[in-house]
Structure formats: C-alpha cells, structure tokens
C-alpha cells in the first residue's frame, strides 16, 4: 500500500537474540545483542554511540559459527510496540562464504522455532 517504503525489497527478518560485537570509527569495541536478523542486515537495540551513515564492523556468533562483515547504520528508531529502540544495520561487502553461513544459520534457527 506504500510504494515509497519499497517493502517488497526487504528481506524476511527473524527475531534472534544473538551476541554481537561492534567496532566502528567512534567505538573502541561494543558488545550487544541483536533483536532480529535477516540476510541483508540486523537490528541492534540500545546502541547510542553510532549514528545513521556510520560504517561499522559486525561480528555475530551463531553457536560455533562466527560471521564478520562491514555494515552501514541505515536507521535509528525509538521504541514502538514490541520493538525496542536501537539501530538498523545493513550488511555490506559480505563474502559468499559469510552469506552462505548466515543463510544456513537463519534456516536452522527458523527450523527450531
């Protein structure tokens, strides 16, 4: 109903609480947890030291699998409904191996839900 939001381009999100380490220009190293994850990005609540447009390095752990890639902060949002406040990050320049590992981890976690 709202073509300006380009909703058809959004990857399916899965609500996953995963440990994530974030390194960036203004950050030394920050540990947080994801709220949801998709093949194209993640939402990380309560990140105060990053702003829209910042480039960061994200390391996520799925059990024994670790995914490390660059990401760009694409939105900041306030709490709304069941969604906490935080930042949305878009994964950029993922290698084919990281994308494959992420896809497998998302498929496994979806199968266990």
SEKOL-807444 format. One record per atom (N, C-alpha, C): residue number from 1; atom name; y, z, x. Coordinates in Angstrom, 2 decimals. Layout:
BEGIN
ATOM   n atom   north      up    east
ATOM NUM   CA       Y       Z       X
...
***
This chain:
BEGIN
ATOM   n atom   north      up    east
ATOM   1    N   -1.20    0.00    0.81
ATOM   1   CA    0.00    0.00    0.00
ATOM   1    C    1.26    0.00    0.85
ATOM   2    N    1.17    0.41    2.13
ATOM   2   CA    2.34    0.46    3.01
ATOM   2    C    2.08   -0.37    4.25
ATOM   3    N    2.32   -1.68    4.19
ATOM   3   CA    2.01   -2.53    5.36
ATOM   3    C    2.81   -2.18    6.61
ATOM   4    N    3.97   -1.56    6.47
ATOM   4   CA    4.77   -1.19    7.64
ATOM   4    C    4.06   -0.15    8.50
ATOM   5    N    3.10    0.57    7.94
ATOM   5   CA    2.36    1.57    8.72
ATOM   5    C    1.17    0.97    9.45
ATOM   6    N    0.85   -0.29    9.16
ATOM   6   CA   -0.23   -1.02    9.81
ATOM   6    C   -1.53   -0.22    9.82
ATOM   7    N   -1.86    0.37    8.68
ATOM   7   CA   -3.02    1.26    8.55
ATOM   7    C   -4.33    0.57    8.87
ATOM   8    N   -4.42   -0.72    8.74
ATOM   8   CA   -5.66   -1.44    8.99
ATOM   8    C   -5.99   -1.53   10.48
ATOM   9    N   -5.02   -1.22   11.34
ATOM   9   CA   -5.25   -1.25   12.78
ATOM   9    C   -5.74    0.09   13.34
ATOM  10    N   -5.73    1.13   12.53
ATOM  10   CA   -6.08    2.47   13.01
ATOM  10    C   -7.60    2.61   13.15
ATOM  11    N   -8.02    3.16   14.29
ATOM  11   CA   -9.45    3.43   14.50
ATOM  11    C   -9.85    4.65   13.69
ATOM  12    N  -11.11    4.69   13.27
ATOM  12   CA  -11.61    5.82   12.49
ATOM  12    C  -11.61    7.08   13.34
ATOM  13    N  -10.99    8.14   12.83
ATOM  13   CA  -10.91    9.41   13.54
ATOM  13    C  -12.06   10.32   13.13
ATOM  14    N  -12.48   11.12   14.09
ATOM  14   CA  -13.47   12.16   13.82
ATOM  14    C  -12.87   13.49   14.23
ATOM  15    N  -13.01   14.46   13.37
ATOM  15   CA  -12.50   15.78   13.70
ATOM  15    C  -13.43   16.41   14.72
ATOM  16    N  -12.93   16.56   15.95
ATOM  16   CA  -13.72   17.12   17.04
ATOM  16    C  -12.86   18.10   17.82
ATOM  17    N  -13.41   19.26   18.06
ATOM  17   CA  -12.74   20.29   18.84
ATOM  17    C  -13.34   20.25   20.25
ATOM  18    N  -12.69   19.48   21.13
ATOM  18   CA  -13.21   19.29   22.49
ATOM  18    C  -12.23   19.83   23.52
ATOM  19    N  -12.76   20.36   24.62
ATOM  19   CA  -11.86   20.78   25.70
ATOM  19    C  -11.25   19.55   26.36
ATOM  20    N   -9.95   19.64   26.64
ATOM  20   CA   -9.25   18.54   27.27
ATOM  20    C   -8.29   19.11   28.31
ATOM  21    N   -8.20   18.44   29.45
ATOM  21   CA   -7.24   18.80   30.49
ATOM  21    C   -6.24   17.66   30.58
ATOM  22    N   -4.96   18.01   30.59
ATOM  22   CA   -3.90   17.02   30.60
ATOM  22    C   -3.03   17.20   31.84
ATOM  23    N   -2.85   16.12   32.58
ATOM  23   CA   -1.97   16.08   33.74
ATOM  23    C   -0.90   15.04   33.44
ATOM  24    N    0.35   15.37   33.77
ATOM  24   CA    1.43   14.43   33.49
ATOM  24    C    2.60   14.64   34.41
ATOM  25    N    3.66   13.92   34.13
ATOM  25   CA    4.83   13.97   35.00
ATOM  25    C    5.50   15.33   34.99
ATOM  26    N    5.58   15.97   33.84
ATOM  26   CA    6.25   17.28   33.74
ATOM  26    C    5.25   18.43   33.75
ATOM  27    N    3.99   18.13   33.83
ATOM  27   CA    2.96   19.16   33.74
ATOM  27    C    2.23   19.30   35.07
ATOM  28    N    1.89   20.50   35.41
ATOM  28   CA    1.03   20.70   36.56
ATOM  28    C   -0.38   20.37   36.12
ATOM  29    N   -0.92   21.11   35.20
ATOM  29   CA   -2.21   20.84   34.57
ATOM  29    C   -2.28   21.75   33.36
ATOM  30    N   -2.63   21.20   32.23
ATOM  30   CA   -2.63   21.94   30.99
ATOM  30    C   -3.99   21.80   30.32
ATOM  31    N   -4.54   22.90   29.89
ATOM  31   CA   -5.81   22.88   29.16
ATOM  31    C   -5.52   23.09   27.68
ATOM  32    N   -6.19   22.28   26.88
ATOM  32   CA   -6.01   22.36   25.43
ATOM  32    C   -7.32   21.95   24.77
ATOM  33    N   -7.27   21.77   23.46
ATOM  33   CA   -8.43   21.32   22.71
ATOM  33    C   -7.96   20.23   21.76
ATOM  34    N   -8.82   19.25   21.52
ATOM  34   CA   -8.46   18.18   20.60
ATOM  34    C   -8.66   18.65   19.16
ATOM  35    N   -7.95   18.01   18.25
ATOM  35   CA   -8.16   18.24   16.82
ATOM  35    C   -9.02   17.12   16.25
ATOM  36    N   -8.69   15.89   16.63
ATOM  36   CA   -9.54   14.76   16.29
ATOM  36    C   -9.48   13.71   17.39
ATOM  37    N  -10.49   12.83   17.39
ATOM  37   CA  -10.63   11.82   18.44
ATOM  37    C  -11.07   10.52   17.79
ATOM  38    N  -10.60    9.40   18.33
ATOM  38   CA  -11.07    8.08   17.93
ATOM  38    C  -11.27    7.25   19.19
ATOM  39    N  -11.72    6.01   19.02
ATOM  39   CA  -11.88    5.14   20.19
ATOM  39    C  -10.55    4.77   20.81
ATOM  40    N   -9.45    4.89   20.06
ATOM  40   CA   -8.16    4.48   20.59
ATOM  40    C   -7.26    5.64   21.01
ATOM  41    N   -7.62    6.88   20.65
ATOM  41   CA   -6.76    7.99   21.02
ATOM  41    C   -7.25    9.32   20.50
ATOM  42    N   -6.38   10.32   20.59
ATOM  42   CA   -6.73   11.68   20.16
ATOM  42    C   -5.48   12.39   19.68
ATOM  43    N   -5.69   13.46   18.92
ATOM  43   CA   -4.59   14.32   18.50
ATOM  43    C   -4.83   15.68   19.14
ATOM  44    N   -3.80   16.17   19.85
ATOM  44   CA   -3.90   17.45   20.56
ATOM  44    C   -2.85   18.39   20.00
ATOM  45    N   -3.27   19.48   19.36
ATOM  45   CA   -2.30   20.42   18.80
ATOM  45    C   -1.57   21.22   19.87
ATOM  46    N   -0.39   21.68   19.51
ATOM  46   CA    0.38   22.65   20.29
ATOM  46    C    0.70   22.24   21.72
ATOM  47    N    0.95   20.97   21.96
ATOM  47   CA    1.42   20.55   23.28
ATOM  47    C    2.93   20.50   23.24
ATOM  48    N    3.57   21.38   23.96
ATOM  48   CA    5.03   21.49   23.91
ATOM  48    C    5.72   20.79   25.09
ATOM  49    N    5.01   20.61   26.19
ATOM  49   CA    5.65   20.10   27.40
ATOM  49    C    5.59   18.59   27.56
ATOM  50    N    5.22   17.87   26.52
ATOM  50   CA    5.20   16.41   26.59
ATOM  50    C    6.03   15.85   25.45
ATOM  51    N    6.58   14.67   25.67
ATOM  51   CA    7.39   14.03   24.65
ATOM  51    C    6.89   12.63   24.38
ATOM  52    N    7.31   12.05   23.28
ATOM  52   CA    6.93   10.69   22.93
ATOM  52    C    7.37    9.75   24.04
ATOM  53    N    6.45    8.90   24.45
ATOM  53   CA    6.72    7.96   25.54
ATOM  53    C    6.20    8.42   26.89
ATOM  54    N    5.86    9.70   27.03
ATOM  54   CA    5.33   10.20   28.31
ATOM  54    C    3.94    9.62   28.57
ATOM  55    N    3.67    9.35   29.84
ATOM  55   CA    2.35    8.92   30.29
ATOM  55    C    1.64   10.13   30.87
ATOM  56    N    0.40   10.32   30.48
ATOM  56   CA   -0.39   11.46   30.93
ATOM  56    C   -1.78   10.99   31.33
ATOM  57    N   -2.49   11.84   32.03
ATOM  57   CA   -3.90   11.63   32.33
ATOM  57    C   -4.69   12.63   31.50
ATOM  58    N   -5.70   12.13   30.80
ATOM  58   CA   -6.50   12.96   29.90
ATOM  58    C   -7.93   13.02   30.42
ATOM  59    N   -8.46   14.23   30.49
ATOM  59   CA   -9.88   14.43   30.83
ATOM  59    C  -10.53   15.20   29.70
ATOM  60    N  -11.50   14.58   29.04
ATOM  60   CA  -12.22   15.21   27.93
ATOM  60    C  -13.67   15.39   28.31
ATOM  61    N  -14.24   16.49   27.84
ATOM  61   CA  -15.65   16.76   28.10
ATOM  61    C  -16.44   16.74   26.81
ATOM  62    N  -17.48   15.91   26.78
ATOM  62   CA  -18.45   15.85   25.70
ATOM  62    C  -19.77   16.34   26.31
ATOM  63    N  -20.06   17.61   26.23
ATOM  63   CA  -21.27   18.13   26.87
ATOM  63    C  -21.20   17.92   28.36
ATOM  64    N  -22.12   17.10   28.91
ATOM  64   CA  -22.10   16.84   30.35
ATOM  64    C  -21.30   15.58   30.70
ATOM  65    N  -20.90   14.81   29.69
ATOM  65   CA  -20.13   13.60   29.91
ATOM  65    C  -18.64   13.93   29.98
ATOM  66    N  -17.97   13.41   31.00
ATOM  66   CA  -16.53   13.60   31.12
ATOM  66    C  -15.86   12.23   31.11
ATOM  67    N  -14.82   12.11   30.30
ATOM  67   CA  -14.06   10.86   30.21
ATOM  67    C  -12.67   11.13   30.74
ATOM  68    N  -12.23   10.28   31.66
ATOM  68   CA  -10.90   10.43   32.26
ATOM  68    C  -10.17    9.10   32.12
ATOM  69    N   -8.97    9.15   31.55
ATOM  69   CA   -8.20    7.92   31.39
ATOM  69    C   -6.71    8.24   31.27
ATOM  70    N   -5.91    7.20   31.38
ATOM  70   CA   -4.49    7.34   31.14
ATOM  70    C   -4.25    7.26   29.64
ATOM  71    N   -3.18    7.91   29.22
ATOM  71   CA   -2.82    7.87   27.81
ATOM  71    C   -1.30    7.92   27.69
ATOM  72    N   -0.82    7.46   26.56
ATOM  72   CA    0.61    7.49   26.28
ATOM  72    C    0.82    8.32   25.02
ATOM  73    N    1.79    9.22   25.06
ATOM  73   CA    2.11   10.03   23.87
ATOM  73    C    2.86    9.11   22.91
ATOM  74    N    2.27    8.90   21.73
ATOM  74   CA    2.85    7.94   20.78
ATOM  74    C    3.50    8.60   19.57
ATOM  75    N    3.19    9.87   19.33
ATOM  75   CA    3.86   10.55   18.21
ATOM  75    C    3.79   12.05   18.39
ATOM  76    N    4.74   12.71   17.80
ATOM  76   CA    4.79   14.16   17.73
ATOM  76    C    4.93   14.49   16.25
ATOM  77    N    4.15   15.45   15.79
ATOM  77   CA    4.24   15.78   14.36
ATOM  77    C    4.25   17.28   14.15
ATOM  78    N    4.86   17.67   13.06
ATOM  78   CA    4.88   19.06   12.62
ATOM  78    C    3.63   19.31   11.77
ATOM  79    N    3.27   20.58   11.58
ATOM  79   CA    2.11   20.87   10.74
ATOM  79    C    2.31   20.30    9.33
ATOM  80    N    1.23   19.72    8.79
ATOM  80   CA    1.28   19.19    7.43
ATOM  80    C   -0.11   19.30    6.82
ATOM  81    N   -0.22   20.12    5.80
ATOM  81   CA   -1.52   20.32    5.15
ATOM  81    C   -2.51   20.94    6.11
ATOM  82    N   -3.67   20.31    6.24
ATOM  82   CA   -4.71   20.80    7.14
ATOM  82    C   -4.46   20.38    8.58
ATOM  83    N   -3.47   19.52    8.82
ATOM  83   CA   -3.19   19.04   10.17
ATOM  83    C   -2.23   19.98   10.87
ATOM  84    N   -2.57   20.42   12.08
ATOM  84   CA   -1.65   21.27   12.85
ATOM  84    C   -0.55   20.41   13.48
ATOM  85    N    0.48   21.05   13.98
ATOM  85   CA    1.49   20.34   14.73
ATOM  85    C    0.96   19.99   16.11
ATOM  86    N    1.43   18.91   16.69
ATOM  86   CA    0.97   18.52   18.01
ATOM  86    C    1.39   17.11   18.35
ATOM  87    N    0.63   16.48   19.25
ATOM  87   CA    0.96   15.13   19.68
ATOM  87    C   -0.26   14.21   19.53
ATOM  88    N    0.04   12.96   19.22
ATOM  88   CA   -0.97   11.92   19.20
ATOM  88    C   -0.87   11.13   20.48
ATOM  89    N   -2.00   10.91   21.13
ATOM  89   CA   -2.02   10.14   22.38
ATOM  89    C   -2.88    8.90   22.18
ATOM  90    N   -2.43    7.80   22.78
ATOM  90   CA   -3.16    6.55   22.73
ATOM  90    C   -3.77    6.31   24.10
ATOM  91    N   -5.10    6.09   24.14
ATOM  91   CA   -5.77    5.82   25.41
ATOM  91    C   -5.36    4.43   25.90
ATOM  92    N   -5.06    4.36   27.20
ATOM  92   CA   -4.60    3.11   27.80
ATOM  92    C   -5.43    2.85   29.05
ATOM  93    N   -5.75    1.61   29.29
ATOM  93   CA   -6.47    1.20   30.51
ATOM  93    C   -7.79    1.92   30.69
ATOM  94    N   -8.54    2.11   29.63
ATOM  94   CA   -9.87    2.70   29.76
ATOM  94    C  -10.82    1.66   30.36
ATOM  95    N  -11.66    2.09   31.25
ATOM  95   CA  -12.66    1.17   31.80
ATOM  95    C  -13.72    0.93   30.73
ATOM  96    N  -14.49   -0.11   30.88
ATOM  96   CA  -15.53   -0.41   29.90
ATOM  96    C  -16.56    0.72   29.87
ATOM  97    N  -16.80    1.35   31.00
ATOM  97   CA  -17.77    2.44   31.07
ATOM  97    C  -17.26    3.67   30.29
ATOM  98    N  -15.98    4.00   30.46
ATOM  98   CA  -15.41    5.13   29.71
ATOM  98    C  -15.42    4.85   28.21
ATOM  99    N  -15.07    3.61   27.83
ATOM  99   CA  -15.06    3.26   26.40
ATOM  99    C  -16.48    3.33   25.83
ATOM 100    N  -17.45    2.87   26.60
ATOM 100   CA  -18.85    2.95   26.16
ATOM 100    C  -19.28    4.41   26.00
ATOM 101    N  -18.94    5.25   26.98
ATOM 101   CA  -19.30    6.67   26.90
ATOM 101    C  -18.63    7.35   25.72
ATOM 102    N  -17.36    7.02   25.49
ATOM 102   CA  -16.66    7.60   24.35
ATOM 102    C  -17.29    7.16   23.04
ATOM 103    N  -17.61    5.88   22.91
ATOM 103   CA  -18.25    5.38   21.70
ATOM 103    C  -19.58    6.10   21.46
ATOM 104    N  -20.38    6.26   22.49
ATOM 104   CA  -21.67    6.95   22.36
ATOM 104    C  -21.48    8.40   21.92
ATOM 105    N  -20.52    9.08   22.53
ATOM 105   CA  -20.27   10.48   22.17
ATOM 105    C  -19.80   10.61   20.73
ATOM 106    N  -18.94    9.71   20.30
ATOM 106   CA  -18.48    9.75   18.90
ATOM 106    C  -19.62    9.46   17.93
ATOM 107    N  -20.49    8.53   18.29
ATOM 107   CA  -21.64    8.22   17.43
ATOM 107    C  -22.58    9.42   17.35
ATOM 108    N  -22.82   10.07   18.48
ATOM 108   CA  -23.70   11.25   18.49
ATOM 108    C  -23.12   12.37   17.66
ATOM 109    N  -21.82   12.64   17.82
ATOM 109   CA  -21.20   13.73   17.07
ATOM 109    C  -21.15   13.40   15.59
ATOM 110    N  -21.00   12.13   15.23
ATOM 110   CA  -21.00   11.74   13.82
ATOM 110    C  -22.37   11.94   13.21
ATOM 111    N  -23.41   11.67   14.00
ATOM 111   CA  -24.78   11.83   13.50
ATOM 111    C  -25.14   13.29   13.27
ATOM 112    N  -24.50   14.21   14.00
ATOM 112   CA  -24.81   15.64   13.85
ATOM 112    C  -23.99   16.30   12.75
ATOM 113    N  -22.96   15.63   12.23
ATOM 113   CA  -22.13   16.23   11.18
ATOM 113    C  -22.84   16.27    9.86
***
